[in-house]
Every structure is written in C-alpha cells, then in structure tokens.
C-alpha cells in the first residue's frame, strides 16, 4: 500500500523504464493517429450526410475518443498528471453525453416532440416483472428522463472538480475521500444509463437516425473504461504485492502502464467500431 502511494518524478520514471516507455509511447502515438484519422472521417460523414440541426452536437460527442487517447499519452509520460487527467477526461465525457442528448432532442424536433414520442411508447413497459413495472413507473414522465440525463454532467463536474481540488491541495485527503465519493459517482452513472437507455428504446422506432441505439451503446462503454474499470484496477493494484526495494515507484509505474494501455487499446477499438457505424450510414445514404 505504502509502495503504491509513491508517485515517481518524471526523471525517476524514465530512468527506471526508459525502454518500456519509448515502446509504449510509440504504440500510443500510432493509436492516436488512428483515432484522429477515424474522427476526421466521422466528421466528414456528419457534415456531408446529416442535416444542420444536431450536426455540431454529433461532432462534439465523438471527439471524446481523441481526447481520452491524448490524455492517456500525457498520463503515461507524466504519472503525476494521471489522476487529474482521469478526472478531467471523465468530466469531458459527461458533457459529450449531454451533447449527444442535445443531438437527439434537435433531431427529434425539440422537447415537445421528444416528450410526446417517449411518453406514448413507454406505456409498452406496463407489463412484465416487478422491476420493469417499477422502472416504468419511475421514468414514466419525460421530465424524469431529462433530469436524470442532465444531472450526470452536473454531478460529475462538481464531484470530479472537487476531487481535483483535493488532489492538488492534499493527496492524502483525495485518497481518503475517494471511497466515500465513489457511490455518488455510481448512483449518477446508473441514473443516466437507465434514463438514456429508456429514451433510446422508446424513440428508436420513429427516430430519423437508424443507428441511434448502436451509437449510444458505444458511448455507454466509454464510462466503463474511464470510471468503473479504472476504479477496479486501482483496487487490485492496491492489494497486490509488487517488490519496490530497487525502485520505490515500481508499483505505481506498473499500474500506470497497465491502466493507460488498457484505456488506449479499448478506446481505439471503440473508435474503429464507431467509424464502421458511420461508414454504414454513409453507404446507406449513397444507396438512397
């Protein structure tokens, strides 16, 4: 535990793992080039094939893949920035989710049209087990879904911003409060996921974007990569013994290697699949 809490300086870090870092940073740079190229292609499809309402929102939503890979490369090179950039990435992701919701609202014709479609179709969940009926009752009104989605970026910004402040002022305070703050993050995530999933489920049959469900599924996986996976990984490394006799920062350094490479690999895969979704749409538009 004491070994894990020690974050090496950049000089110590590169002195101990120079070859490893050169290899990993090269791999990450190639991944960044791939993700950035795919993003430009997605932007091209959005600009040429989508109507103006919601176009900017889709472009901003998909930038999350590039941002996460850039921050991972910085975190891999400078471990002292890792915690802060993880939190900043999560804040940016939460607002990308908000812009995706704005895209849906604009493409649907506004809140009133979205409300009418949602509340009409949510009635189909009236039957089923107790859980389905309870969810239907709780999210029967569009305003509940709307507020459950809107709370996510607001809560995330407030909590993660506070954590960044704690980390900057007192790292021990940050780690002491992280466990108590995590349930708030999880509640916010669960509310947003349920609300967004129900919204998509109940509008997709009449929505103009036929790939809306697939786009949401891919974005939904980003929160697993950025928040849940990282939290689980940290718990594992805090409870696994790594010999730090020769280098005090060994445990934290290996954790940083594994975390950043997992994030870059998974985000790159999500970027590839996302591009395939938009490419399929481009082919469909061209065939019409």
Buried (B, 14 or more C-beta within 10 A) or exposed (E): EEBBEBBBEEEBBBEBBEEEBEEBBEBBEEBBEBBBEBBEBBBEBBEEBBEEBBBBBBBBBBBBBBBBBBBBBBBBBBBEBBBBBBBBBBBBBBBBBBBBBBBBBBBBEEEEBBBEBBBEBBEEBEEEEEEEEEBBEBBBBBEBBBEBBBBBBEBBBEBBEBBBEBBEEEEEEBBEBBEEBBEEBEEBBEBBBBBBBBBBBBBBEEBEBEBBBBBBBBBBBBBEBBBBBBBEBBEEBBEEEEEBEEBBBBBBBBBBBEBBBBBBBBBBBBBEBBBEBBBBBBEEEEEE
